[in-house]
Amino acid sequence: MTPPSIIRTSTAEHYDAHVLKNYARAPLTLVRGRGAQVWDDAGNAYLDFTSGIAVSALGHCHPHWVAAIQRQAGELIHTSNLFRHPNQGELARRLVGYAGPGRIFFCNSGAEANEALLKLARLHGMKKAGEEGKCYKVICAQQAFHGRTFGGMSATPQEKIQKGFRPLVPGFAFGELNNLQSFAELVDDQTAAIFVETIQGEGGIHPCTPEFLTGLRQLCDRHNLLLMLDEVQCGIGRTGRFFAFEHAGVRADAIGMAKGLGGGFPIGAMWVGERCMELFQPGMHGTTFGGTPLACAAGLAVLDVLEREKLLARVQAQSPGWIDSLRQLATDFPAQVLGVRGLGYLVGLQMAADPTPFLAALRERGLLVPSAGGNVVRLLPPLTATADELARSIAIIRDVLVAKA
């Protein structure tokens, strides 16, 4: 028998034979990246506006980020959370500086961060109603997406996510996004928290209005509920502010974050404000890999670049004109593009039909973008994208719209 190591097969054949078929992958094998560009195994270059689904905030292989990872890999990679290490303490300090007084729990993904938030809600409900009480309901939004763990999936009222996995975790109710009254009507003695994405990502790029977030804050204050915000996709500078909710001027009780925080290396985090930061006690929650020296080095490097290169200001300066150009496309091609939603570098084109053929045509012309719920084409440039790269994305989209008109 020929040893597996010397069998000559393509990457596509390896995937077909050995990788679980739970993703509908594009027929593309990527091998290298630099900035906002990636190359496939045939040498073709693409403008990458997937950013690893909002993960590669600094683009691909930013020199400072690469150097930080290389340096840390040669010093200390993993300790577990049985011990302290400098990077975790420093990253927690800097994140608290953005979020406000409180504490940080580190994990490995957005799903884990959101699961920790749901456990926080249970602890708050127990404190509110007593251990024998049944105060554990969490009110979420219709079309939400909070991950694929059982808790996150139960908070995600989408049939395509929940199908095949019932019975789900009990204790969730769903209001209409930006309809404060629909949330208020769901509050009762069993309610512990309200949990929403500041901008719904997978659900189709639906931002919370400032008025809605302000109303949720007041509703939570009135009924002693936690306001928990999922900033996994829309946070870490993607909208031009470090957290998307900052545009509304509200303050959360707890925040879930991940994706862009590691710039490509897996890390997630939950920030918990002073009001409820003592609810978790030793033994109540944990993770083997969360907040390793290597993961935190990646997170620190992301913050370094955000601050040194003034990327928040760059997104604020460049995104309005880019979004205006996208809106012009909707005006010019109303039969294909029904509208544009989003903020900063988290934008969705509402298409009139299934966007799958459109995504393929963009890919053929050198632009990679993902879809989102409800026939939406999602645009996620790296925060380092140049004005020329943004303009190039508009030109490619226009070319495809013209060809399909």
C-alpha atoms as one frame of an Amber mdcrd trajectory, in Angstrom:
protein
   0.000   0.000   0.000   1.285   3.460  -0.875   1.928   5.521   2.276  -0.655
   8.352   2.593   2.124  10.951   2.779   3.205  10.387  -0.833  -0.178   9.962
  -2.508  -0.474  12.851  -4.995  -3.994  14.237  -4.858  -5.401  17.729  -5.031
  -6.676  19.741  -2.086 -10.179  19.513  -3.548  -9.922  15.716  -3.585  -8.765
  15.691   0.041 -11.782  17.786   1.002 -14.161  15.596  -0.970 -12.809  12.436
   0.622 -11.982  13.440   4.178 -13.612  16.717   5.335 -17.119  16.758   6.777
 -19.584  18.205   4.284 -21.191  20.779   6.565 -20.138  23.814   4.487 -21.113
  24.905   0.984 -17.606  25.981  -0.007 -16.676  27.975  -3.088 -14.573  26.007
  -5.620 -11.456  27.903  -4.637  -8.250  26.923  -2.829  -6.518  29.892  -1.193
  -2.813  29.639  -0.436  -1.453  33.105   0.356  -2.570  36.537   1.507  -1.195
  40.029   1.936  -3.248  43.016   3.038  -6.640  42.949   1.325  -5.481  40.462
  -1.320  -5.394  36.662  -1.450  -4.079  34.272  -4.078  -5.355  30.853  -5.079
  -3.336  27.764  -5.978  -3.390  28.769  -9.642  -1.801  32.139  -8.933  -4.969
  34.210  -9.382  -5.299  37.268  -7.133  -8.532  38.357  -5.445  -9.666  41.371
  -3.464 -10.768  39.739  -0.210 -13.796  41.525   1.225 -14.817  38.488   3.272
 -11.993  39.208   5.748 -12.471  35.667   7.007 -16.067  36.680   7.878 -14.992
  39.860   9.702 -11.995  38.152  11.355  -8.974  39.487   9.461  -9.390  43.045
  10.708  -5.839  43.999   9.724  -6.004  42.185   6.403  -3.675  39.273   5.749
  -0.204  38.991   7.286   0.154  42.500   8.687   3.888  42.797   9.537   3.365
  43.885  13.153   0.848  41.116  13.776   3.084  38.474  12.165   6.101  39.608
  14.199   4.115  39.483  17.439   2.904  35.941  16.716   6.378  34.746  15.742
   7.987  36.281  18.811   5.406  34.844  21.203   5.567  31.381  19.605   9.250
  31.276  20.497   8.664  32.270  24.129   5.480  30.733  25.552   2.418  29.407
  23.754   0.132  27.865  26.366  -0.149  27.787  30.148  -3.852  27.052  30.847
  -5.762  29.322  33.193  -4.251  27.681  36.261  -1.597  30.392  36.069  -1.238
  34.045  35.159   0.707  35.339  32.175   1.472  38.955  31.188  -0.346  39.041
  27.855  -3.746  38.122  29.274  -3.548  40.732  32.001  -2.476  43.426  29.545
  -5.118  42.557  26.954  -7.808  42.574  29.645  -6.612  46.002  30.812  -6.782
  47.437  27.316 -10.203  45.971  26.538 -11.593  47.348  29.785 -10.262  50.698
  28.621 -12.550  50.469  25.599 -15.570  48.872  27.283 -15.536  50.591  30.673
 -14.944  49.447  34.271 -15.445  45.713  34.601 -13.729  42.380  34.022 -12.882
  40.158  31.047 -13.325  36.432  30.480 -11.292  35.035  27.588 -12.386  32.138
  25.386 -11.798  30.988  21.808 -14.740  32.103  19.683 -17.857  34.205  19.439
 -20.043  31.212  20.184 -18.167  30.641  23.440 -18.385  34.321  24.348 -22.132
  34.264  23.790 -22.509  31.039  25.764 -20.758  32.752  28.672 -23.198  35.654
  28.371 -26.146  33.266  28.596 -24.659  31.698  31.729 -24.213  35.199  33.138
 -27.916  35.836  32.531 -28.788  32.680  34.476 -26.608  33.804  37.392 -28.217
  37.239  37.378 -31.669  35.671  37.309 -30.775  33.474  40.268 -29.579  36.498
  42.212 -32.705  38.417  41.245 -35.261  35.730  42.123 -33.412  33.429  44.512
 -32.083  29.955  43.836 -35.566  28.440  43.811 -36.932  31.079  41.464 -37.418
  30.596  37.752 -35.942  33.821  36.462 -33.960  32.693  33.439 -35.760  33.981
  30.340 -33.638  35.853  27.815 -35.326  38.053  25.221 -33.578  38.056  21.849
 -34.442  39.406  18.409 -36.083  37.752  15.468 -33.546  36.923  12.702 -30.748
  36.861  15.307 -27.649  34.721  15.086 -25.717  34.010  18.287 -23.777  30.872
  17.379 -24.197  27.125  17.001 -23.731  25.841  20.546 -26.967  24.707  22.153
 -27.349  27.966  24.050 -26.446  30.152  21.082 -28.584  28.061  18.753 -31.550
  28.357  21.102 -31.103  32.144  21.012 -31.094  32.011  17.186 -34.670  31.741
  15.855 -33.731  30.455  12.413 -35.053  27.135  11.180 -31.919  26.419   9.153
 -29.873  26.682  12.378 -32.206  24.829  14.740 -33.551  22.100  12.448 -32.432
  18.640  13.468 -31.244  19.638  16.947 -34.415  19.968  18.997 -35.220  19.926
  21.877 -33.410  23.199  22.436 -32.541  25.041  25.629 -35.702  26.559  27.140
 -36.112  30.134  28.285 -35.906  32.256  25.130 -38.402  34.705  23.663 -38.095
  36.838  20.555 -39.121  40.394  19.796 -38.983  42.344  16.565 -35.729  44.225
  16.037 -36.164  47.994  16.457 -39.674  47.526  17.836 -39.236  48.391  21.509
 -42.842  47.649  22.374 -42.508  44.070  21.131 -39.628  43.571  23.579 -41.435
  45.312  26.451 -44.446  43.031  26.011 -42.229  39.962  26.541 -40.800  41.119
  29.883 -42.194  39.295  32.907 -41.077  38.065  36.329 -39.122  35.241  34.696
 -36.987  37.557  32.550 -33.281  37.896  33.373 -31.788  39.652  30.341 -32.169
  41.143  26.888 -29.602  39.937  24.362 -29.203  41.428  20.876 -26.617  41.947
  18.166 -25.935  45.651  17.761 -25.930  44.939  14.019 -27.382  41.629  12.934
 -24.788  40.040  10.665 -25.792  36.558   9.523 -29.440  37.619   9.634 -28.945
  40.116   6.803 -27.114  43.237   8.116 -29.856  44.856  10.200 -28.560  47.578
  12.576 -30.277  48.425  15.835 -31.365  52.057  15.767 -29.942  54.330  18.484
 -33.466  54.916  19.750 -34.083  51.178  20.065 -30.848  50.566  21.997 -31.575
  53.510  24.291 -35.048  52.109  24.889 -33.661  48.651  25.686 -31.276  50.214
  28.202 -34.166  51.982  29.921 -36.281  48.823  29.840 -33.491  46.823  31.470
 -32.957  49.465  34.144 -36.674  49.548  34.904 -36.985  45.774  35.350 -33.528
  44.881  36.722 -32.487  43.038  33.564 -29.057  42.700  32.026 -28.525  44.351
  28.658 -26.150  41.986  26.849 -24.806  42.958  23.428 -23.368  40.580  20.854
 -20.543  42.501  19.147 -18.852  39.400  17.762 -19.106  40.543  14.133 -19.750
  44.275  14.411 -17.187  45.067  17.121 -13.416  45.707  17.204 -13.579  48.759
  14.960 -15.657  47.417  12.087 -18.107  50.346  12.183 -15.528  53.056  12.869
 -16.013  52.893  16.635 -14.420  50.158  18.713 -17.881  48.837  19.613 -20.839
  49.422  17.317 -23.134  50.341  20.222 -21.004  53.408  20.894 -22.779  55.118
  17.985 -25.940  55.037  20.117 -24.259  56.323  23.263 -25.571  53.481  25.435
 -23.793  51.355  28.026 -24.151  47.581  28.113 -23.971  45.329  31.169 -22.038
  42.674  29.255 -20.508  42.352  25.779 -19.526  39.361  23.666 -16.640  39.826
  21.227 -14.396  37.692  19.014 -13.684  37.629  15.236 -11.585  40.762  14.605
 -10.112  40.707  18.116  -7.466  38.148  17.136  -6.887  39.382  13.595  -6.973
  35.790  12.356  -5.960  33.875  15.469  -8.877  32.356  17.439  -9.840  34.367
  20.512 -13.110  35.446  22.068 -13.929  37.499  25.113 -16.790  38.507  27.375
 -16.675  41.863  29.120 -18.809  42.116  32.250 -19.524  45.483  33.832 -19.257
  46.383  37.498 -22.926  45.669  38.141 -22.533  41.923  37.594 -18.819  41.190
  37.400 -18.779  39.286  40.700 -21.461  36.765  39.675 -18.962  34.255  38.291
 -16.975  32.559  41.041 -14.158  29.958  40.769 -15.400  26.710  39.237 -18.533
  28.168  37.631 -17.085  28.490  34.132 -13.824  27.867  32.340 -11.883  26.961
  29.236  -8.620  25.146  28.627  -7.464  27.253  25.687  -9.084  30.617  26.373
  -6.684  33.551  26.598  -3.428  31.752  25.899  -0.179  33.763  25.636  -0.248
  33.296  21.856  -3.905  34.277  21.426  -3.486  37.331  23.610  -0.335  38.347
  21.718  -2.484  38.334  18.581  -5.134  40.444  20.293  -2.573  42.924  21.584
  -1.070  43.239  18.112  -4.519  44.019  16.675  -5.046  46.779  19.231  -1.544
  48.116  18.563  -2.257  48.482  14.855  -5.767  49.878  15.388  -4.285  52.611
  17.543  -0.981  53.313  15.762  -2.469  53.407  12.269  -5.629  55.203  13.463
  -7.829  52.639  11.757 -11.028  53.746  13.488 -10.589  57.208  12.027  -9.787
  55.677   8.637 -13.014  53.669   8.618 -14.957  56.766   9.678 -13.362  58.803
   6.884 -13.548  56.283   4.057 -16.758  54.347   4.671 -19.365  57.103   4.009
 -18.210  57.705   0.430 -17.902  53.973  -0.216 -21.414  53.348   1.113 -22.729
  56.246  -0.972 -21.226  54.555  -4.040 -22.959  51.310  -3.104 -26.251  53.184
  -2.743 -25.699  54.654  -6.186 -25.500  51.103  -7.510 -28.903  50.424  -5.962
 -30.213  53.530  -7.700 -28.671  52.559 -11.035 -29.729  48.894 -10.907 -33.049
  48.858  -8.992 -34.144  45.565 -10.541 -31.137  43.804  -9.017 -30.190  45.727
  -5.856 -33.125  46.630  -3.624 -31.187  48.525  -0.994 -28.054  48.983   1.085
 -27.782  48.552   4.855 -25.014  48.743   7.394 -22.361  50.944   8.890 -18.619
  51.353   8.393 -17.151  48.206   6.883 -20.137  45.977   7.686 -22.497  46.520
   4.762 -25.122  44.440   3.000 -26.579  44.711  -0.492 -30.187  43.534  -0.467
 -30.520  41.625  -3.729 -33.755  40.970  -5.578 -32.952  37.269  -6.007 -30.753
  34.497  -4.669 -27.257  36.057  -4.648 -25.364  32.801  -5.278 -24.840  33.398
  -9.038 -23.910  37.018  -8.290 -21.272  35.926  -5.755 -19.804  33.528  -8.309
 -19.621  36.283 -10.929 -17.890  38.619  -8.485 -15.414  35.852  -7.687 -14.661
  35.347 -11.383 -13.833  39.051 -11.628 -11.599  38.985  -8.567 -13.773  40.047
  -5.611 -14.534  37.680  -2.727 -17.575  38.467  -0.566 -19.899  36.294   1.532
 -23.670  36.185   1.646 -25.988  36.749   4.591 -29.590  35.890   5.359 -32.412
  37.109   3.165 -30.628  37.308  -0.210 -27.996  39.734   1.075 -24.467  40.164
  -0.287 -22.215  41.061   2.634 -19.199  43.357   2.228 -16.509  43.105   4.907
 -13.318  44.916   3.891 -10.354  44.733   6.253 -10.037  47.876   8.356  -6.770
  48.533   6.521  -8.446  48.703   3.100  -7.256  51.618   0.967  -9.464  54.066
  -0.905  -8.290  52.473  -4.154  -9.321  49.004  -2.954 -12.755  50.275  -1.946
 -13.148  51.927  -5.347 -12.043  48.721  -7.039 -14.759  46.774  -5.232 -17.379
  49.215  -6.539 -16.064  48.875 -10.085 -16.201  45.071  -9.957 -19.739  45.043
  -8.539 -20.849  47.527 -11.214 -19.315  45.403 -13.960 -21.227  42.340 -12.776
 -24.494  44.268 -12.463 -24.063  45.616 -16.003 -23.349  42.119 -17.326 -26.463
  40.738 -15.633 -28.763  43.639 -16.510
